[in-house]
């Protein structure tokens, strides 16, 4: 089969690699498409717990192609999605019910071969039926599961206001969930006018077009738009200076969620007195572990809509172009790699 293979950071090729038969408790999946996201850019550069050589791809929808021994509940020909994240199940964090802090945390597309290939082998426990969902909806199961975990961390109260900065696919999935969790008004801000138009079409309350070269002006305008700041401020960009700006956009008693994946070397400046005096909460949301079923339920119910999010599709051979689109193309919203 063909697959994207990295020998080391920034160095990849499209290669013919053996198709592995599934072992006991494993399922082989023929990949229909996999989403390319900002995390894949970090993996390309050697970040985000990646281990090389590696085939990336962690947002995958496909069809069961073969099953190993001791498989029940899944059938050949069934449409499925993948929870890519694996933990050891034995360390103190796993045994304490905090598996996302497992020192062995990793999975398909980071430590094991992922979905940027024609076939993928996964443990049955990581495979979920997507029957009845369009592949263009089901492929959002993993980013939607991350958004569900973001809600678990954020815990929005009914009747509150929220701002989500960054309108990539995961930002808009999270913004929708914040609205359904009870926020009275959800504003999204972005440098991408096309993505803000999609946000409006998805039913979000207000949008604001940013200019990161005039971030101080953006802060002033957004604070005026909200009255006195927001109850919840979410960064979905992973850009350090934008994350730093979220503190100024929070009203007293607010919760600030840094949801976007920042560079590991980035640093921000925070006034501890400001956090103390205004009783601010600054928190993060690392990854989903067990929220794929909830995400699938929300996708099936239409509580999370994905209309208009997919803008670009590339074959495996044009993987480099797919990365460039995610990195630099202002018209790219969600990019798909299609074997």
Rosetta silent file (secondary structure, phi, psi, omega in degrees, C-alpha in Angstrom):
SEQUENCE: XXXXXXXXXXXXXXXXXXXXXXXXXXXXXXXXXXXXXXXXXXXXXXXXXXXXXXXXXXXXXXXXXXXXXXXXXXXXXXXXXXXXXXXXXXXXXXXXXXXXXXXXXXXXXXXXXXXXXXXXXXXXXXXXXXXXXXXXXXXXXXXXXXXXXXXXXXXXXXXXXXXXXXXXXXXXXXXXXXXXXXXXXXXXXXXXXXXXXXXXXXXXXXXXXXXXXXXXXXXXXXXXXXXXXXXXXXXXXXXXXXXXXXXXXXXXXXXXXXXXXXXXXXXXXXXXXXXXXXXXXXXXXXXXXXXXXXXXXXXXXXXXXXXXXXXXXXXXXXXXXXXXXXXXXXXXXXXXXXX
SCORE:     score description
SCORE:     0.000 S_00000001
   1 L     0.000  161.227  175.277    0.000    0.000    0.000 S_00000001
   2 E   -90.852  144.010  179.626    1.002    3.655   -0.333 S_00000001
   3 E  -153.704  151.679  169.286    1.676    5.681    2.803 S_00000001
   4 E   -77.792  126.222 -178.624    3.261    8.924    3.916 S_00000001
   5 E  -129.280  122.904  172.113    6.445    7.953    5.742 S_00000001
   6 E   -95.811  127.812  169.939    8.690   10.275    7.757 S_00000001
   7 E   -84.745  -30.842  178.883   12.234    9.066    8.404 S_00000001
   8 E  -160.263  168.720  179.846   12.868   12.156   10.538 S_00000001
   9 L   -53.180  137.574  176.511   11.252   15.548   11.093 S_00000001
  10 L    72.377   -2.141 -178.359   10.594   17.509    7.875 S_00000001
  11 E  -121.189  108.744 -177.965   11.690   14.589    5.694 S_00000001
  12 E  -134.837  163.181  175.572    8.897   12.451    4.231 S_00000001
  13 E  -149.216  158.302  172.005    8.177   10.398    1.141 S_00000001
  14 E   -94.539  116.826 -172.101    5.211    8.528   -0.337 S_00000001
  15 E  -126.651  157.854  167.956    6.244    4.871   -0.200 S_00000001
  16 E   -85.101  122.200  178.751    4.967    1.404   -0.849 S_00000001
  17 L  -128.324  156.426 -178.367    4.837   -0.385    2.503 S_00000001
  18 L   -63.660  145.062  171.926    3.447   -3.827    3.412 S_00000001
  19 L   -86.413  118.498 -175.315   -0.233   -4.144    4.280 S_00000001
  20 L   -85.860  136.582  173.040   -0.315   -5.731    7.733 S_00000001
  21 L   -73.661  142.552  178.927   -2.844   -8.409    8.607 S_00000001
  22 L   -70.885  138.268  174.572   -4.800   -7.642   11.797 S_00000001
  23 L   -86.340 -172.345  178.525   -3.812   -9.644   14.853 S_00000001
  24 L   -59.281  130.750  179.318   -6.082  -10.845   17.635 S_00000001
  25 L    77.978    9.475 -177.958   -8.291   -7.994   18.804 S_00000001
  26 E  -116.007  158.350 -179.421   -7.315   -5.795   15.847 S_00000001
  27 E  -129.120  134.797  172.857   -9.191   -4.365   12.876 S_00000001
  28 E   -99.970  134.512 -173.237   -7.812   -3.387    9.473 S_00000001
  29 E  -122.765  131.362  170.652   -9.445   -0.342    7.940 S_00000001
  30 E   -84.154  118.566 -172.820   -9.384    0.896    4.362 S_00000001
  31 E   -75.032  128.073  172.976   -8.957    4.622    4.731 S_00000001
  32 E   -88.192  -46.519  175.138  -11.503    6.826    2.985 S_00000001
  33 E  -165.178  156.774  177.524  -10.026   10.129    4.111 S_00000001
  34 E  -135.675  137.106  177.977   -8.046   11.675    6.955 S_00000001
  35 E   -76.922  142.767  174.402   -8.077   15.263    8.166 S_00000001
  36 E  -104.745  125.001 -174.883   -4.851   17.257    8.203 S_00000001
  37 L  -128.042  178.992 -179.180   -4.691   19.590   11.185 S_00000001
  38 H   -59.548  -31.725  177.668   -2.363   21.985   12.968 S_00000001
  39 H   -61.260  -34.519  178.546   -1.022   19.152   15.109 S_00000001
  40 H   -65.558  -29.454  173.914    0.286   17.523   11.934 S_00000001
  41 H   -65.954  -40.779  176.802    2.329   20.674   11.303 S_00000001
  42 H   -63.647  -41.899  178.514    3.894   20.242   14.760 S_00000001
  43 H   -63.043  -40.666  177.635    4.578   16.565   13.986 S_00000001
  44 H   -56.848  -36.018 -178.401    6.159   17.581   10.668 S_00000001
  45 L   -86.639   -3.869  178.421    8.569   19.783   12.630 S_00000001
  46 L    99.935    9.623 -179.321    9.367   17.050   15.166 S_00000001
  47 L   -98.923 -173.205  175.184    7.064   18.159   17.983 S_00000001
  48 L    55.682   59.356  171.415    4.042   16.732   19.794 S_00000001
  49 L    47.987   28.880  179.273    5.463   13.423   21.099 S_00000001
  50 L   -77.181  147.216  179.562    6.084   12.075   17.610 S_00000001
  51 L  -126.649  126.896 -173.776    8.394    9.064   17.201 S_00000001
  52 L  -108.640  150.118    1.267   10.151    8.437   13.883 S_00000001
  53 L   -67.159  153.927 -169.501    9.992    6.705   11.472 S_00000001
  54 E  -153.269  141.576  164.059    6.305    7.533   11.364 S_00000001
  55 L  -106.958  113.075 -178.355    3.163    7.583    9.250 S_00000001
  56 L   -77.054 -171.529  177.642    1.008   10.438   10.635 S_00000001
  57 L   111.221  105.757 -176.769   -2.759   10.894   10.440 S_00000001
  58 L  -126.880    5.160  176.677   -5.065   10.838   13.466 S_00000001
  59 L  -120.092   87.114 -165.418   -8.444   12.048   12.088 S_00000001
  60 E  -125.510  137.978  167.837   -9.561    9.073   10.033 S_00000001
  61 E  -123.999  140.706 -178.911  -12.748    7.609    8.622 S_00000001
  62 E  -161.115 -167.619 -177.421  -12.723    4.322    6.733 S_00000001
  63 E  -123.485  132.438  178.244  -14.285    0.947    6.064 S_00000001
  64 E   -59.532  122.968 -176.570  -13.494   -2.274    7.946 S_00000001
  65 E  -103.733  -33.677  179.272  -11.459   -4.364    5.519 S_00000001
  66 E  -160.852  153.697  179.136  -10.471   -7.336    7.723 S_00000001
  67 E  -128.594  147.995  175.791  -10.740   -8.395   11.352 S_00000001
  68 L   -86.802 -171.334  178.789   -8.480  -10.483   13.543 S_00000001
  69 L   -69.046  156.212  174.458   -9.448  -13.138   16.037 S_00000001
  70 L    63.598   35.215  175.597  -11.656  -12.332   19.028 S_00000001
  71 L  -105.427  130.459  172.120  -13.470   -9.432   17.325 S_00000001
  72 L  -138.455  152.796  177.743  -17.146   -8.860   17.960 S_00000001
  73 L    88.059   -5.005  175.523  -19.456   -5.934   17.242 S_00000001
  74 L  -131.134  141.780 -175.469  -17.670   -4.859   14.062 S_00000001
  75 L  -126.539  150.276  174.020  -18.165   -6.299   10.588 S_00000001
  76 L   -58.190  133.805 -178.412  -16.258   -6.191    7.318 S_00000001
  77 L    95.573   -7.065 -177.606  -17.714   -3.384    5.208 S_00000001
  78 L   -81.047  137.831  175.063  -18.758   -1.248    8.196 S_00000001
  79 E   -76.356  133.497 -175.283  -17.947    2.471    8.183 S_00000001
  80 E  -141.433  161.744  170.250  -15.841    3.371   11.212 S_00000001
  81 E  -124.574  168.300 -172.480  -13.810    6.141   12.840 S_00000001
  82 E  -119.757  135.184  160.794  -10.735    5.908   15.031 S_00000001
  83 L   -92.078  109.857 -171.307   -9.865    7.135   18.487 S_00000001
  84 L   -78.409  -11.920 -166.325   -6.109    7.406   17.899 S_00000001
  85 E   -90.901  129.421 -177.371   -5.002    7.903   21.501 S_00000001
  86 E  -124.404  146.924  175.383   -3.515    5.048   23.504 S_00000001
  87 L  -133.789  170.196 -174.328   -2.199    4.816   27.074 S_00000001
  88 L   -76.807  -29.342 -178.635   -0.504    2.071   29.062 S_00000001
  89 L    77.740   -0.083 -173.443   -3.381    1.451   31.501 S_00000001
  90 L  -121.963  -21.326 -175.390   -0.907    0.525   34.265 S_00000001
  91 L   -72.353  173.078 -177.461    0.859    3.691   35.439 S_00000001
  92 H   -62.477  -33.432 -179.727   -0.241    5.718   38.458 S_00000001
  93 H   -71.845  -44.634  177.860   -2.067    8.235   36.265 S_00000001
  94 H   -60.995  -44.630 -177.761   -3.979    5.585   34.316 S_00000001
  95 H   -70.781  -19.457  177.069   -4.900    3.741   37.518 S_00000001
  96 L   -92.875    6.762  179.297   -6.055    7.018   39.088 S_00000001
  97 L    79.262   22.889  178.383   -8.433    7.712   36.176 S_00000001
  98 L  -125.375   59.697 -171.107   -6.197   10.356   34.584 S_00000001
  99 H   -64.999  -23.783 -178.485   -4.919    8.527   31.490 S_00000001
 100 H   -68.104  -11.237  176.153   -4.142   11.669   29.464 S_00000001
 101 H   -98.861    9.286  179.445   -1.194   12.243   31.814 S_00000001
 102 L   -59.043  131.312  178.038    0.210    8.763   31.118 S_00000001
 103 L   -62.918  -20.113  179.184    3.974    8.940   30.414 S_00000001
 104 L   -98.412   13.515 -178.573    3.385    6.504   27.534 S_00000001
 105 L   -55.234  134.707  178.261    0.585    8.611   26.004 S_00000001
 106 E   176.460 -151.900  176.821    0.643    8.425   22.226 S_00000001
 107 E   153.274 -158.625 -176.871   -1.090    6.471   19.558 S_00000001
 108 E   -70.116  124.908 -179.207   -1.936    6.116   15.915 S_00000001
 109 L    94.513   -6.084  175.834   -0.339    8.881   13.892 S_00000001
 110 L  -125.920  -51.613  177.487    2.180    9.848   16.580 S_00000001
 111 L  -109.327  -27.132 -179.330    3.898    6.693   17.861 S_00000001
 112 E  -120.028  159.961 -178.022    2.206    4.073   15.652 S_00000001
 113 L   -56.873  132.985 -177.166    1.291    4.171   11.931 S_00000001
 114 L  -107.655 -155.468 -166.950   -1.664    6.484   11.323 S_00000001
 115 L   -90.963    3.440  176.095   -4.210    7.303    8.663 S_00000001
 116 L   -84.943   61.510 -175.687   -2.123    9.008    5.975 S_00000001
 117 E  -160.545  171.667  179.541   -2.057    5.681    4.154 S_00000001
 118 L   -76.997  -28.678 -179.769   -4.355    3.393    2.195 S_00000001
 119 E  -136.323  155.774 -178.392   -4.859    1.047    5.168 S_00000001
 120 E  -143.318  135.093  175.546   -4.666    1.342    8.939 S_00000001
 121 E  -110.079  129.481 -176.094   -4.617   -1.360   11.644 S_00000001
 122 E  -139.043  151.823  171.846   -6.060   -0.421   15.033 S_00000001
 123 E   -62.481  144.005 -178.794   -7.123   -2.191   18.251 S_00000001
 124 H   -56.635  -35.022 -178.464  -10.875   -2.824   18.299 S_00000001
 125 H   -61.091  -19.031 -178.408  -11.192   -0.735   21.473 S_00000001
 126 H   -99.797    4.185 -173.693  -10.139    2.302   19.414 S_00000001
 127 E  -113.707  131.214 -175.151  -12.592    1.702   16.558 S_00000001
 128 E  -128.574  138.381  179.716  -16.164    3.059   16.568 S_00000001
 129 E   -65.188  134.875  174.825  -19.023    2.499   14.145 S_00000001
 130 L  -119.040   21.512  179.398  -19.894    5.492   11.992 S_00000001
 131 L   -55.974  137.549  179.183  -22.726    3.804   10.129 S_00000001
 132 L    90.632  -12.667  176.953  -25.382    6.284    9.029 S_00000001
 133 L  -102.596  138.614  171.379  -23.002    9.234    8.987 S_00000001
 134 L   -60.563  142.442  175.676  -21.572   10.699    5.813 S_00000001
 135 H   -56.274  -28.654  178.513  -17.780   10.259    5.676 S_00000001
 136 H   -73.172  -17.365  172.781  -17.562   14.064    5.439 S_00000001
 137 H   -94.540  -46.283 -175.780  -19.249   14.274    8.846 S_00000001
 138 H   -60.405  -31.166 -177.535  -17.727   11.184   10.467 S_00000001
 139 L   -64.001  -14.489  177.491  -14.175   12.364    9.741 S_00000001
 140 L   -89.474    7.315 -177.017  -14.730   15.088   12.352 S_00000001
 141 H   -60.102  -44.135 -177.857  -15.228   12.542   15.155 S_00000001
 142 H   -69.386  -50.324  176.693  -11.718   12.948   16.572 S_00000001
 143 H   -62.870  -32.918  176.321  -11.551   16.776   16.525 S_00000001
 144 H   -66.964  -35.578  176.644  -15.125   16.858   17.847 S_00000001
 145 H   -64.591  -37.760  175.242  -14.064   14.521   20.672 S_00000001
 146 H   -63.292  -38.835  177.975  -11.270   16.981   21.521 S_00000001
 147 H   -65.869  -38.528  176.774  -13.896   19.744   21.601 S_00000001
 148 H   -60.507  -43.454  177.373  -16.079   17.660   23.934 S_00000001
 149 H   -64.820  -35.933  175.236  -13.131   17.330   26.303 S_00000001
 150 H   -57.300  -38.864  176.802  -12.612   21.077   26.021 S_00000001
 151 H   -66.977  -38.351  177.236  -16.166   21.521   27.320 S_00000001
 152 H   -59.867  -37.098  179.534  -15.404   19.124   30.179 S_00000001
 153 H   -76.111  -43.535 -173.353  -12.502   21.385   31.161 S_00000001
 154 H   -71.589  -39.813 -179.532  -14.270   24.702   30.556 S_00000001
 155 L    51.337   58.714 -177.448  -17.570   23.830   32.316 S_00000001
 156 L   -65.310  138.670  179.218  -19.516   26.797   30.889 S_00000001
 157 L   -89.536  147.777  177.839  -22.351   28.091   33.057 S_00000001
 158 L   -60.146  143.560  175.027  -25.789   28.867   31.587 S_00000001
 159 L    81.644    8.065 -175.746  -26.404   32.470   30.595 S_00000001
 160 L   -95.658  175.218  177.076  -22.753   33.433   30.242 S_00000001
 161 E  -111.304  148.750 -178.838  -20.735   34.995   27.403 S_00000001
 162 E  -140.917  145.910  173.408  -17.906   33.316   25.534 S_00000001
 163 E  -124.510  129.146  173.119  -15.265   34.296   23.011 S_00000001
 164 E  -114.224  118.101  178.801  -13.436   31.784   20.830 S_00000001
 165 E   -97.829  117.502 -176.068  -10.374   33.207   19.067 S_00000001
 166 L   112.444  120.195 -174.757   -9.517   31.109   16.027 S_00000001
 167 L  -118.135   31.229  166.306  -12.003   29.667   13.548 S_00000001
 168 L   -62.140  175.992 -175.135  -10.251   26.567   12.339 S_00000001
 169 H   -56.423  -46.252 -177.391  -12.419   23.470   12.295 S_00000001
 170 H   -67.697  -34.098  177.061  -11.801   22.590   15.946 S_00000001
 171 H   -61.253  -41.931 -179.284  -12.426   26.184   17.029 S_00000001
 172 H   -75.580  -31.224  173.554  -15.847   26.180   15.377 S_00000001
 173 H   -63.448  -45.601 -179.429  -16.694   22.726   16.739 S_00000001
 174 H   -65.687  -40.849  179.014  -15.859   23.938   20.236 S_00000001
 175 H   -59.971  -40.269  177.850  -17.780   27.203   19.763 S_00000001
 176 H   -63.803  -42.070 -179.384  -20.908   25.243   18.824 S_00000001
 177 H   -66.736  -35.857  176.989  -20.563   23.034   21.884 S_00000001
 178 H   -62.006  -41.120  177.964  -20.151   26.067   24.163 S_00000001
 179 H   -62.996  -43.802 -179.625  -23.426   27.416   22.795 S_00000001
 180 H   -71.661  -20.833  178.574  -25.197   24.109   23.388 S_00000001
 181 L   -79.973   -6.494  172.473  -23.704   23.914   26.893 S_00000001
 182 L   124.858   -5.062  178.241  -25.663   27.004   27.863 S_00000001
 183 L   -61.620  135.945 -178.190  -23.704   30.145   26.979 S_00000001
 184 L   -75.159  -28.281 -178.551  -26.132   32.919   26.117 S_00000001
 185 E  -148.945  128.112  179.028  -23.829   34.474   23.531 S_00000001
 186 E  -120.497  120.362  176.946  -20.837   33.043   21.698 S_00000001
 187 E  -106.631  139.547  174.724  -18.546   35.338   19.702 S_00000001
 188 E  -119.896  140.576 -178.855  -15.841   34.038   17.387 S_00000001
 189 E  -127.280  143.964 -174.575  -12.864   36.099   16.234 S_00000001
 190 E  -163.986  160.915  171.423  -10.438   35.314   13.441 S_00000001
 191 L   -89.080   -2.491 -173.881   -8.132   36.745   10.787 S_00000001
 192 L  -107.731  105.605 -177.138   -9.963   34.620    8.169 S_00000001
 193 H   -63.167  -39.170  179.982  -13.058   36.307    6.734 S_00000001
 194 H   -62.123  -39.433 -179.809  -14.208   33.161    4.890 S_00000001
 195 H   -70.022  -33.522  176.062  -14.118   31.155    8.105 S_00000001
 196 H   -66.232  -35.315  175.855  -16.116   33.834    9.923 S_00000001
 197 H   -63.743  -39.213  176.063  -18.767   33.545    7.222 S_00000001
 198 H   -64.025  -40.119  178.515  -18.887   29.805    7.905 S_00000001
 199 H   -59.361  -42.765  177.595  -19.240   30.535   11.623 S_00000001
 200 H   -63.138  -43.150  179.370  -22.268   32.723   10.917 S_00000001
 201 H   -63.549  -28.164  178.830  -23.794   30.012    8.724 S_00000001
 202 L   -82.303   -2.151  173.034  -23.322   27.529   11.580 S_00000001
 203 L    95.960   11.526  178.338  -25.435   29.742   13.847 S_00000001
 204 L   -74.603  152.928 -163.760  -22.859   31.377   16.096 S_00000001
 205 L   -73.866  -41.654 -174.623  -23.976   34.682   17.549 S_00000001
 206 E  -149.593  151.966  178.480  -21.325   37.213   16.554 S_00000001
 207 E  -130.451  156.697  178.163  -18.080   37.419   14.596 S_00000001
 208 E  -143.827  126.573  179.213  -15.108   39.758   14.612 S_00000001
 209 E   -88.200  117.688 -176.099  -12.423   40.073   11.915 S_00000001
 210 L   -93.234  161.943  170.509   -9.015   40.465   13.561 S_00000001
 211 L  -133.687  102.567 -172.911   -5.748   41.946   12.365 S_00000001
 212 H   -64.906  -14.817  174.121   -2.926   40.373   14.354 S_00000001
 213 H   -77.579  -10.672  178.161   -0.654   43.257   13.396 S_00000001
 214 H  -129.902   52.406 -172.640   -3.007   45.480   15.418 S_00000001
 215 H   -63.175  -35.890  179.093   -3.734   43.143   18.299 S_00000001
 216 H   -62.009  -39.576  177.497   -4.072   45.944   20.850 S_00000001
 217 H   -66.551  -37.736  177.918   -6.834   47.489   18.730 S_00000001
 218 H   -62.347  -42.406  179.238   -8.534   44.103   18.468 S_00000001
 219 H   -60.357  -45.376  179.894   -8.512   43.743   22.258 S_00000001
 220 H   -61.729  -45.105 -178.256  -10.100   47.177   22.658 S_00000001
 221 H   -67.095  -40.581 -179.205  -12.775   46.478   20.050 S_00000001
 222 H   -68.941  -37.690  176.526  -13.632   43.039   21.422 S_00000001
 223 H   -64.356  -38.233  176.875  -13.903   44.366   24.970 S_00000001
 224 H   -65.858  -36.911  179.481  -16.253   47.072   23.711 S_00000001
 225 H   -65.001  -32.981 -176.012  -18.266   44.422   21.888 S_00000001
 226 H   -92.314  -15.688 -175.642  -18.662   42.397   25.073 S_00000001
 227 L   102.106  -62.778  179.068  -19.246   45.250   27.510 S_00000001
 228 L  -152.086   36.719 -175.605  -16.452   44.382   29.945 S_00000001
 229 L    95.569  175.387 -173.127  -14.815   41.233   28.696 S_00000001
 230 E  -112.152  153.683  176.369  -16.110   37.680   28.454 S_00000001
 231 E   -71.187  -32.801  179.056  -16.914   35.015   31.040 S_00000001
 232 E  -133.358  129.450  177.912  -15.040   32.424   28.973 S_00000001
 233 E  -125.790  124.023 -175.528  -12.182   33.169   26.590 S_00000001
 234 E  -119.651  126.491  169.342  -10.809   30.366   24.431 S_00000001
 235 E   -94.845  120.507  176.547   -7.688   30.485   22.282 S_00000001
 236 L  -115.983   21.712 -179.689   -7.969   28.026   19.402 S_00000001
 237 L  -100.469  -33.632 -172.958   -5.006   29.398   17.444 S_00000001
 238 L    76.224    9.579  179.528   -1.999   28.126   19.384 S_00000001
 239 L   -91.963  121.917 -169.167   -0.314   31.492   18.698 S_00000001
 240 H   -58.797  -43.759 -176.893    1.471   32.624   21.864 S_00000001
 241 H   -70.906  -25.350  173.552    0.799   36.358   21.573 S_00000001
 242 H   -73.055  -40.471  176.118   -2.877   35.674   20.921 S_00000001
 243 H   -59.931  -41.175  177.943   -2.958   33.408   23.978 S_00000001
 244 H   -62.340  -37.674 -178.855   -1.407   36.205   26.003 S_00000001
 245 H   -68.000  -24.019 -178.769   -4.099   38.602   24.722 S_00000001
 246 H   -61.082  -26.733 -178.822   -6.890   36.323   25.973 S_00000001
 247 H   -65.977  -40.426  179.040   -6.108   37.434   29.537 S_00000001
 248 H   -69.576  -20.835 -177.882   -6.982   41.043   28.718 S_00000001
 249 L   -88.586   -3.633 -177.740  -10.255   39.889   27.133 S_00000001
 250 E   -91.494  137.389  173.893  -11.449   38.129   30.290 S_00000001
 251 E   -86.288  166.136 -179.378  -13.739   39.833   32.752 S_00000001
 252 E   -52.860  136.072  179.880  -13.248   39.340   36.521 S_00000001
 253 E    82.721    5.341 -174.344  -13.877   35.743   37.556 S_00000001
 254 E   -77.126  163.430  171.780  -13.484   34.456   33.994 S_00000001
 255 E  -111.968  131.278  179.482  -12.020   31.176   32.777 S_00000001
 256 E  -112.394  124.715 -179.240   -9.396   31.267   30.013 S_00000001
 257 E  -113.405  118.838  173.131   -8.839   28.069   28.026 S_00000001
 258 E   -92.757   99.624 -170.472   -5.699   27.636   25.944 S_00000001
 259 L  -100.472  -34.130  179.170   -7.019   25.057   23.498 S_00000001
 260 L   -70.402  152.544 -178.472   -4.795   25.534   20.435 S_00000001
 261 L   -84.799  112.158  179.157   -1.502   23.649   20.238 S_00000001
 262 L   -87.958  163.693  171.822    1.359   26.087   20.807 S_00000001
 263 L   -67.340  139.298 -177.007    5.003   25.554   19.985 S_00000001
 264 L   -60.263  -23.473 -177.735    6.771   23.899   22.928 S_00000001
 265 L   -90.777   -7.149 -177.682    9.332   26.717   23.032 S_00000001
 266 L   -67.855  150.089  175.659    6.775   29.551   23.172 S_00000001
 267 L  -136.666  150.162  175.717    6.428   31.687   26.296 S_00000001
 268 L  -126.549  160.623  178.869    3.863   34.286   27.364 S_00000001
 269 L  -106.229  125.821 -177.609    3.951   37.072   29.939 S_00000001
 270 L  -128.889  135.952  173.655    1.298   36.998   32.681 S_00000001
 271 L   -84.376  111.440  179.209    0.780   39.351   35.606 S_00000001
 272 H   -63.345  -30.572  178.316    0.262   37.126   38.667 S_00000001
 273 H   -66.164  -39.229  178.418   -1.276   40.096   40.492 S_00000001
 274 H   -62.197  -44.377  178.294   -3.859   40.480   37.710 S_00000001
 275 H   -62.475  -42.460  179.269   -4.756   36.784   37.934 S_00000001
 276 H   -64.686  -50.158 -173.226   -4.938   37.085   41.726 S_00000001
 277 H   -68.100  -37.602 -177.965   -6.935   40.335   41.823 S_00000001
 278 H   -96.694    4.747  179.121   -9.472   39.350   39.180 S_00000001
 279 L    48.910   54.143  179.075   -9.619   35.689   40.277 S_00000001
 280 L   -84.988  149.312  172.559   -8.953   34.422   36.780 S_00000001
 281 E  -114.399  123.685  175.964   -8.644   30.753   35.915 S_00000001
 282 E  -114.511  122.628 -175.262   -6.176   29.821   33.153 S_00000001
 283 E  -139.536  169.510  178.374   -6.372   26.214   32.040 S_00000001
 284 E  -123.859  167.062  175.314   -5.513   23.930   29.144 S_00000001
 285 L  -137.910  104.725 -168.723   -7.198   21.103   27.264 S_00000001
 286 L   -79.455  -58.214 -172.110   -4.668   18.583   26.034 S_00000001
 287 L  -165.061  156.450  172.823   -6.418   15.725   24.259 S_00000001
 288 L   -81.649  152.143  174.614   -9.421   13.496   24.146 S_00000001
 289 L  -127.476  -45.996 -170.644   -9.205    9.993   25.559 S_00000001
 290 L  -133.067   23.030 -174.170  -12.737    8.680   25.992 S_00000001
 291 L  -107.156    8.942  176.584  -15.048   11.249   24.358 S_00000001
 292 H   -61.391  -42.913  177.487  -15.413    9.812   20.835 S_00000001
 293 H   -58.095  -42.197  178.295  -18.790    8.200   21.716 S_00000001
 294 H   -64.144  -41.080  179.426  -20.088   11.570   22.960 S_00000001
 295 H   -63.145  -43.256  178.270  -18.756   13.313   19.850 S_00000001
 296 H   -62.302  -39.174  178.388  -20.450   10.768   17.564 S_00000001
 297 H   -63.199  -41.186  179.510  -23.720   11.262   19.452 S_00000001
 298 H   -68.841  -37.017  175.984  -23.479   15.037   18.997 S_00000001
 299 H   -66.477  -42.305  179.352  -22.679   14.650   15.297 S_00000001
 300 H   -64.855  -35.755 -177.674  -25.600   12.259   14.798 S_00000001
 301 H   -80.950   -9.860 -177.242  -27.970   14.627   16.616 S_00000001
 302 L    79.542    8.556  176.831  -26.818   17.635   14.597 S_00000001
 303 L   -69.787  -29.638  170.154  -25.681   19.464   17.736 S_00000001
 304 L  -110.861  119.950  178.939  -22.285   19.725   16.037 S_00000001
 305 L  -105.521  145.629 -177.814  -22.579   20.794   12.414 S_00000001
 306 L  -121.999   10.897 -177.610  -19.765   20.488    9.890 S_00000001
 307 L   -55.611  127.092  174.261  -21.386   22.148    6.862 S_00000001
 308 L    81.238   -0.909 -176.562  -18.836   24.041    4.803 S_00000001
 309 L   -75.958  -37.220 -179.582  -15.819   23.088    6.900 S_00000001
 310 E   -79.827  119.902 -179.081  -14.092   20.874    4.293 S_00000001
 311 E  -117.847  -23.555 -174.067  -12.547   23.116    1.650 S_00000001
 312 E  -136.805  141.776  173.440   -9.585   21.172    0.236 S_00000001
 313 E  -133.055  137.254  179.314   -8.857   17.555   -0.688 S_00000001
 314 E  -133.008  145.372  170.630   -5.504   16.162   -1.784 S_00000001
 315 E   -75.221  167.084 -179.878   -4.338   12.665   -2.805 S_00000001
 316 H   -53.740  -39.831 -175.566   -1.479   11.063   -0.887 S_00000001
 317 H   -62.596  -19.026 -178.491    0.985   12.067   -3.588 S_00000001
 318 H  -110.022   31.864 -179.212    0.265   15.743   -2.865 S_00000001
 319 H   -57.439  -40.115  178.982    0.701   15.513    0.896 S_00000001
 320 H   -59.957  -38.347  177.011    3.253   18.320    0.880 S_00000001
 321 H   -67.052  -35.785  177.919    0.685   20.609   -0.756 S_00000001
 322 H   -62.607  -43.473  177.069   -1.854   19.616    1.895 S_00000001
 323 H   -61.475  -43.514 -179.821    0.576   20.691    4.623 S_00000001
 324 H   -62.894  -37.212  178.914    1.231   23.972    2.826 S_00000001
 325 H   -63.555  -43.962  178.029   -2.505   24.623    2.549 S_00000001
 326 H   -63.110  -37.469 -173.937   -2.956   24.151    6.301 S_00000001
 327 H   -77.067  -39.403 -166.269    0.054   26.357    6.977 S_00000001
 328 H  -131.646  -16.066 -172.813   -0.463   29.250    4.559 S_00000001
 329 L   -82.897  113.781 -178.210   -3.645   29.142    2.450 S_00000001
 330 L   -68.626  -15.955  178.320   -6.193   31.643    3.830 S_00000001
 331 L   -89.574   -7.746 -178.225   -8.994   29.893    1.931 S_00000001
 332 L   -82.028  126.135  175.127   -8.241   26.504    3.534 S_00000001
 333 L  -106.790  -77.329  172.467  -10.543   25.570    6.393 S_00000001
 334 E  -112.730  127.652 -177.712  -10.435   21.792    6.772 S_00000001
 335 E  -104.524  133.102  179.080   -7.990   19.930    4.539 S_00000001
 336 E  -114.580  140.758  170.821   -8.488   16.243    3.735 S_00000001
 337 E  -104.264  124.345 -172.310   -5.981   13.678    2.524 S_00000001
 338 E  -120.023  106.539 -179.515   -7.736   11.094    0.344 S_00000001
 339 L   -59.366    0.000    0.000   -5.858    7.874   -0.472 S_00000001
